[in-house]
Amino acid sequence: MSSTFGTYKTAYSGMYTSQAGLGATSNNLANVNTTGSSRTRVSAADKVTAQSSGSMGTGADVSSITRIRDQLLDQTYRAQNSQASYWSVKNGNLEYMQELMSEFGTTDSSSTASSSGLQATIEGFFNDWSELAKDPSSQSTRQALVEAANSLVSNFSELDQQLQQLQQDACNSVKDGVDSLNNLASKVAVLNGQISQAEVGNSGEASYLEDQRDELLDQISSLANISVTTGTDGTVQVSIGGTALVDGTKTRTLTVAGDGSISSPLQVQWVNTGNKAEISGGSIKAYLEDAEQTGYSDIATATLPYSYSTDNTSSISTLRQGLNNLLTTVATEVNSLLSSGTDLDGNSGSSIGGFFTPVDSGKALGITNIQVNPAIVSDTDKIAISATGKKGDGTIAKAISNLTGGDYFSCNGLAMNSTEFYAALTSWIGTAGSNASSNYSTQSALVTQIDTQRQTVSGISLDDEMSNMIVYQNAYNASAKVLSTIDELVAGLISDLGGELS
């Protein structure tokens, strides 16, 4: 049985424990709208004094301040968040590429109507050859053809420049992502040190530090795939592809090697070893793939048709290669036909080097190095469309207009004409975009669903916290009442004893 003065300590312990619970509740309420904040609960334990006849309760004590968190849900969230970030980048780039494909148009030479889409530019170019075949000596038709050819080259070249810029943006995003990864890792290491000290000192403040660390880990998971393990001292080890990025208070630094060119592709490496970092998810992985340029190359025109495939890692390089194939093949076939013709001045078509020529004669003809022959731009009479040498002969112009029906292209092993090839190209990018959009939607839904589950476990509820506050308040008041009652009893006893002595 507790003594009168022992009851003082028992009542005080109850007040202390209730006050700690009120403090935790107050902090929960203050962080009800704070991103990443978890509910905390005060765990109380009986204070027991062992005696020869048994044991006696001497109140309560705060054993710990516990953070309500499900680590399995955290791990699942980060894995799905990594994939969602990956598909977000893929989806965004493919959507932009589809927009670019539809932005470039042409004005029909036979009317004032303007058509959008790259296909309209191609059709307008071949239609003008058909018109020239009807009236080979028409200066206005020849001029319209040159304008259509310039429009064709300009649109293809400008589209390719936009795609190159998108690819350069991907390179820059890889470097920015790695910088962010290193910065976040350093912050996690600092928090690891603080949490370890709090755990050793049993100060109870580690719960709030762990919330900050978990928020950083969520951010890291959007950049790259990570695995997280927690040590006995409360610190975490964060690994990428089996190599520790953060280990306690220590970090390993990542860097980006290469400039993104074909000869020097980008690679994320560990600074201390130079080994490649095995990044298999997150936005950095997506940007690395789209920055890859090895899927693009010049075309050897002597070996046409070019064997085109849509299986390259980078969707940007895949589209660039398809457009390069389309333009270069058309230019090569037009040049080949015109080389056998005669112009209005009676000169051979081969004398000027082709209808399309490279801007830099030292490099291969292609989408990045092509122009309408300046000699033809300045004098349209040099367009050699006569097969007989007669000025009224438009045989070669007719043959060029029929190029759209020839199987001069190969896509994924199938022979195609220009219309079919362009349709295959647009179909591929549409399918790739649809798949990316579907995957992104699915992953986003999973991330939202898992985060909702996390919030159900660790989220702060105003109603629950208000109820807890009332419970702790009543418990505190009850313990205070006991303390007050004991105080009155002792005061009365002292008063009575004093009266007898007098």
C-alpha positions in Angstrom: 0.0 0.0 0.0 1.4 3.4 -1.0 2.1 6.0 1.7 0.4 9.4 1.7 3.5 11.1 0.3 4.0 8.2 -2.2 0.6 9.0 -3.6 1.9 12.5 -4.4 4.4 10.9 -6.8 1.7 8.6 -8.3 -0.6 11.6 -9.0 2.3 13.6 -10.4 3.3 10.8 -12.8 -0.3 10.7 -14.1 -0.2 14.4 -14.7 3.2 14.1 -16.4 2.1 11.3 -18.7 -1.1 13.1 -19.6 0.8 16.3 -20.3 3.1 14.3 -22.6 0.1 13.0 -24.4 -1.3 16.5 -24.8 2.0 17.6 -26.2 2.0 14.9 -28.8 -1.6 15.7 -29.7 -0.8 19.4 -29.9 2.0 18.6 -32.4 -0.3 16.4 -34.4 -2.9 19.2 -34.7 -0.2 21.7 -35.7 1.0 19.4 -38.5 -2.4 18.3 -39.8 -1.7 19.9 -43.2 2.1 19.3 -43.2 3.1 17.0 -46.1 4.8 13.8 -44.9 3.9 14.3 -41.2 2.9 11.2 -39.3 0.7 10.7 -36.3 2.6 10.3 -33.0 1.3 8.6 -29.9 2.7 8.6 -26.4 3.2 5.1 -25.0 2.8 4.9 -21.2 4.0 2.1 -19.0 3.2 1.1 -15.4 5.7 2.2 -12.7 6.1 -0.8 -10.4 8.0 -1.1 -7.1 8.9 -4.6 -6.1 8.3 -5.6 -2.5 8.9 -8.8 -0.5 5.2 -9.4 -0.5 4.7 -8.7 -4.2 4.7 -5.5 -6.2 3.0 -2.1 -5.9 2.0 0.3 -8.7 3.6 3.7 -8.3 2.0 5.5 -11.2 2.8 5.7 -14.9 5.8 6.7 -17.0 6.3 7.7 -20.7 8.0 4.8 -22.3 8.2 6.2 -25.8 6.8 8.6 -28.3 5.8 6.3 -31.2 5.4 7.3 -34.8 2.5 5.6 -36.6 4.0 4.4 -39.8 3.8 1.3 -42.1 7.2 0.6 -43.6 5.9 -2.0 -46.0 3.5 0.7 -47.5 6.4 3.1 -47.7 8.5 0.6 -49.6 5.6 -0.1 -52.0 4.9 3.6 -52.5 8.5 4.3 -53.4 8.7 1.4 -55.9 5.5 2.5 -57.6 6.5 6.2 -57.4 9.7 5.5 -59.2 7.8 3.8 -62.1 5.2 6.6 -62.2 8.0 9.3 -62.6 9.5 7.2 -65.3 6.3 7.0 -67.3 5.5 10.6 -66.6 8.7 11.7 -68.5 8.0 9.2 -71.3 4.4 10.3 -71.7 5.3 14.0 -71.7 8.0 13.6 -74.4 5.8 11.4 -76.6 2.9 13.9 -76.3 5.2 16.7 -77.3 6.6 14.7 -80.3 3.1 14.1 -81.5 2.3 17.8 -81.2 5.4 18.6 -83.2 4.4 16.2 -86.0 1.1 18.0 -86.4 2.4 21.5 -86.3 4.2 21.7 -89.6 2.0 22.4 -92.6 2.0 23.6 -96.2 0.1 25.9 -98.5 -1.3 24.2 -101.6 0.1 25.9 -104.7 -3.2 25.5 -106.5 -5.2 27.3 -103.9 -4.9 29.5 -100.8 -5.9 26.6 -98.4 -3.4 25.7 -95.8 -3.1 22.1 -94.5 -1.6 21.1 -91.3 0.6 18.1 -90.7 3.9 16.9 -92.3 2.0 14.5 -94.6 0.4 17.5 -96.2 3.8 19.0 -96.9 4.9 15.8 -98.6 1.7 15.5 -100.7 2.0 19.1 -101.7 5.5 18.5 -103.0 4.5 15.6 -105.1 1.4 17.3 -106.4 3.5 20.1 -107.7 5.6 17.6 -109.7 2.3 16.3 -111.2 1.3 19.9 -112.1 4.6 20.5 -113.7 4.3 17.4 -115.8 1.1 18.9 -117.3 2.9 22.1 -118.3 6.7 21.6 -118.3 7.5 25.1 -119.5 5.3 27.0 -117.0 7.5 29.3 -115.0 4.9 29.8 -112.3 4.5 26.1 -111.8 8.3 25.6 -111.6 8.5 28.4 -109.0 5.7 26.8 -107.0 7.6 23.5 -107.1 10.7 25.2 -105.7 8.7 26.8 -103.0 7.1 23.4 -102.1 10.6 21.8 -102.1 11.9 24.5 -99.8 8.9 24.1 -97.5 9.5 20.3 -97.5 13.2 20.8 -96.5 12.4 23.6 -94.0 9.7 21.7 -92.2 11.7 18.5 -92.0 14.8 20.3 -90.8 12.9 22.5 -88.3 11.1 19.4 -86.9 14.5 17.7 -86.5 15.9 20.7 -84.8 13.0 20.7 -82.3 13.6 17.0 -81.7 17.3 17.6 -81.2 16.5 20.3 -78.6 14.1 17.9 -76.9 17.0 15.4 -76.7 19.3 18.1 -75.4 16.7 18.9 -72.7 16.8 15.3 -71.8 20.6 15.4 -71.4 20.2 18.5 -69.2 17.5 16.8 -67.1 19.8 13.9 -66.4 22.4 16.2 -65.0 19.9 18.2 -63.0 18.3 14.9 -61.7 21.7 13.6 -60.5 22.5 16.9 -58.8 19.2 16.7 -57.0 19.8 13.1 -56.0 23.2 14.0 -54.5 21.7 16.9 -52.6 18.8 14.8 -51.2 21.2 12.1 -50.2 23.3 14.5 -48.2 20.2 15.7 -46.3 19.3 12.1 -45.5 22.8 11.5 -44.1 22.5 14.6 -41.9 19.1 13.4 -40.6 20.6 9.9 -40.0 23.1 11.5 -37.7 20.5 13.5 -35.8 18.2 10.5 -35.5 21.0 8.3 -34.2 21.8 10.8 -31.5 18.1 11.1 -30.5 17.7 7.3 -30.3 20.8 7.0 -28.1 19.6 9.8 -25.9 16.1 8.5 -25.9 14.8 12.1 -26.3 11.7 11.1 -28.2 12.3 13.7 -30.9 13.4 11.1 -33.5 9.9 10.6 -34.7 9.7 14.1 -36.2 13.1 13.8 -37.7 12.1 10.5 -39.3 9.1 12.2 -40.9 11.5 14.6 -42.6 13.7 11.8 -43.7 10.8 9.8 -45.2 9.7 12.8 -47.1 13.2 13.1 -48.6 13.2 9.4 -49.5 9.9 9.8 -51.3 11.5 12.6 -53.3 14.5 10.4 -54.1 12.3 7.6 -55.3 10.9 9.9 -58.0 14.4 10.3 -59.4 15.7 6.7 -59.3 14.9 3.3 -58.1 16.0 2.8 -54.4 16.0 0.2 -51.7 15.9 1.3 -48.1 16.9 -0.7 -45.0 16.8 0.6 -41.4 19.5 -0.2 -38.9 19.2 -0.9 -35.2 20.4 2.7 -34.4 17.5 4.2 -36.4 19.6 5.2 -39.4 18.8 4.0 -43.0 20.9 2.8 -45.8 19.7 3.9 -49.2 20.9 1.8 -52.2 20.7 2.1 -56.0 21.3 -1.1 -57.9 22.9 -2.7 -54.8 25.4 0.1 -54.2 24.8 2.3 -51.1 24.1 5.9 -51.9 23.6 6.7 -48.2 25.1 4.6 -45.4 24.5 6.2 -42.0 26.1 9.6 -42.1 28.2 8.8 -45.2 27.2 9.3 -48.8 28.5 8.3 -52.2 28.4 10.9 -55.0 27.0 10.3 -58.4 28.2 12.1 -61.6 27.3 12.2 -65.2 29.9 11.2 -67.8 29.6 12.0 -71.5 28.0 14.9 -73.4 25.1 13.0 -74.9 26.5 12.7 -78.4 26.7 9.5 -80.4 30.4 9.2 -79.7 30.1 10.1 -76.0 26.7 9.0 -74.6 25.5 9.9 -71.2 26.2 7.6 -68.3 25.6 8.0 -64.6 28.6 6.9 -62.6 29.8 6.6 -59.0 32.5 9.1 -58.4 34.7 7.0 -56.2 34.9 4.0 -58.5 33.9 5.2 -62.0 31.4 2.3 -62.2 28.1 2.7 -63.9 25.2 3.3 -61.6 22.4 0.7 -62.2 19.5 3.1 -62.5 16.4 1.1 -63.5 13.6 3.5 -62.7 12.6 7.1 -61.9 12.8 10.2 -64.1 16.6 9.9 -64.5 16.2 6.5 -66.2 13.6 7.9 -68.6 15.7 11.0 -69.5 18.8 8.7 -70.0 16.8 6.6 -72.5 15.5 9.6 -74.4 18.9 11.2 -74.5 20.4 8.1 -76.2 21.4 9.1 -79.7 22.9 5.8 -80.9 19.6 5.0 -82.7 20.2 7.8 -85.1 22.8 7.7 -88.0 23.4 9.0 -91.5 22.0 7.0 -94.4 24.2 5.4 -97.0 22.1 6.4 -100.1 23.8 3.7 -102.2 22.2 1.0 -100.1 18.6 2.2 -100.1 16.1 1.1 -99.0 17.3 1.8 -95.5 16.3 -0.9 -93.0 14.3 1.2 -90.5 13.3 -0.2 -87.1 11.2 1.3 -84.3 13.0 -0.8 -81.6 15.5 1.8 -80.5 15.8 2.7 -76.9 15.1 6.4 -77.4 11.8 7.3 -79.0 13.3 10.7 -79.9 16.1 9.1 -81.9 13.7 6.6 -83.4 11.5 9.4 -84.8 14.5 11.4 -86.0 15.8 8.4 -87.8 12.4 7.8 -89.5 12.1 11.4 -90.6 15.7 11.3 -91.9 15.0 8.1 -93.8 11.9 9.6 -95.4 13.4 12.9 -96.5 16.8 11.4 -97.6 15.1 8.6 -99.6 12.8 11.0 -101.4 15.7 13.4 -102.1 17.9 10.6 -103.4 15.1 9.2 -105.7 14.3 12.7 -107.1 18.0 13.3 -107.8 18.3 10.0 -109.5 15.4 10.6 -111.9 16.4 14.2 -112.7 20.0 13.2 -113.4 18.9 11.5 -116.6 16.8 14.4 -117.8 17.3 17.6 -119.8 16.5 21.1 -118.6 14.9 24.0 -120.6 18.3 25.1 -121.7 19.2 21.7 -123.1 21.7 20.8 -120.4 21.9 17.5 -118.6 20.3 17.3 -115.2 23.4 15.7 -113.8 25.4 18.8 -114.6 24.2 20.7 -111.5 24.6 17.9 -108.9 21.0 17.1 -108.2 17.7 18.8 -107.2 18.6 18.4 -103.5 22.2 19.0 -102.4 24.0 18.9 -99.1 24.7 22.2 -97.4 28.1 20.9 -96.4 29.5 18.9 -99.3 31.9 17.1 -97.0 29.1 15.4 -95.1 26.4 13.0 -96.1 23.0 14.2 -97.5 20.5 14.0 -94.7 17.9 15.8 -92.7 20.5 17.9 -90.9 22.4 18.7 -94.2 20.1 19.3 -97.1 18.9 22.2 -99.3 17.2 22.8 -102.6 20.1 23.2 -105.1 20.9 27.0 -105.1 21.3 26.8 -108.9 17.7 25.7 -109.3 16.5 28.3 -106.7 18.0 31.1 -108.8 17.0 29.6 -112.2 14.1 27.2 -112.3 14.8 26.4 -116.0 17.5 24.0 -114.7 14.9 21.6 -113.4 15.6 18.8 -115.9 12.3 17.0 -116.4 12.5 16.2 -120.2 13.4 12.6 -121.1 13.5 13.4 -124.8 15.2 16.8 -124.7 12.0 18.6 -125.9 10.8 21.5 -123.8 7.3 20.2 -123.7 8.2 16.9 -122.3 7.4 16.3 -118.6 8.0 12.6 -118.5 10.4 12.8 -115.6 8.2 15.1 -113.6 5.4 12.6 -114.0 7.7 9.8 -112.8 8.7 11.8 -109.7 5.0 12.4 -108.9 4.6 8.6 -109.0 7.3 8.0 -106.5 4.7 7.9 -103.8 3.6 4.5 -105.1 7.0 2.8 -105.2 8.2 0.6 -102.4 11.3 2.6 -101.6 11.1 2.1 -97.8 11.5 -0.7 -95.3 10.0 -0.5 -91.8 10.4 -3.4 -89.4 11.1 -5.7 -92.3 8.1 -4.7 -94.4 8.5 -3.0 -97.8 6.5 0.2 -98.1 5.8 3.3 -100.2 6.2 6.8 -98.9 2.6 7.1 -97.8 2.6 3.7 -96.1 6.0 4.5 -94.4 4.7 7.8 -93.1 1.5 6.1 -91.8 3.7 3.5 -90.1 5.8 6.2 -88.5 2.8 8.1 -87.2 1.1 4.8 -86.1 4.2 3.9 -84.2 4.4 7.2 -82.3 0.7 7.1 -81.7 0.9 3.6 -80.2 4.0 4.4 -78.2 2.3 7.6 -76.9 -0.9 5.6 -76.0 1.1 3.0 -74.2 3.1 5.6 -72.2 -0.1 7.4 -71.3 -1.8 4.2 -70.2 1.2 3.2 -68.1 1.5 6.6 -66.6 -2.3 6.6 -65.7 -2.0 3.2 -64.2 1.1 4.0 -62.2 -0.3 7.3 -61.0 -3.5 5.6 -59.8 -1.4 3.0 -57.9 0.7 5.7 -56.3 -2.4 7.6 -55.3 -4.0 4.4 -53.9 -1.0 3.4 -51.9 -0.5 7.0 -50.6 -4.2 6.9 -49.5 -3.5 3.7 -47.6 -0.4 5.3 -46.0 -2.5 8.3 -44.9 -5.1 6.0 -43.5 -2.4 4.5 -41.3 -0.3 7.5 -40.5 -2.4 10.5 -41.5 -3.5 13.0 -38.8 -7.3 13.2 -38.2 -8.7 16.3 -36.6 -11.6 14.3 -35.1 -9.3 11.7 -33.6 -6.9 14.2 -32.2 -9.7 16.3 -30.6 -11.0 13.1 -28.9 -7.5 12.3 -27.7 -7.1 15.8 -26.4 -10.3 15.4 -24.3 -9.1 12.1 -22.9 -5.7 13.5 -21.9 -7.3 16.6 -20.5 -9.7 14.6 -18.3 -6.9 12.3 -17.2 -4.7 15.3 -16.3 -7.5 16.9 -14.4 -8.2 13.7 -12.5 -4.6 13.3 -11.5 -4.5 16.9 -10.5 -7.6 16.4 -8.4 -5.9 13.4 -6.6 -2.9 15.7 -5.9 -5.2 18.4 -4.6 -7.1 16.0 -2.5 -3.9 14.5 -0.9 -2.8 18.1 -0.3 -6.0 18.9 1.5 -5.7 15.7 3.6 -2.2 16.5 4.6 -3.0 20.1 5.4 -5.9 19.0 7.5 -3.7 16.5 9.4 -1.1 19.2 10.1 -3.7 21.5 11.3 -5.2 18.9 13.6 -1.8 18.0 15.0 -1.0 21.7 15.5 -4.2 22.2 17.5 -3.4 19.3 19.9 0.1 20.6 20.6 -1.2 24.0 21.5 
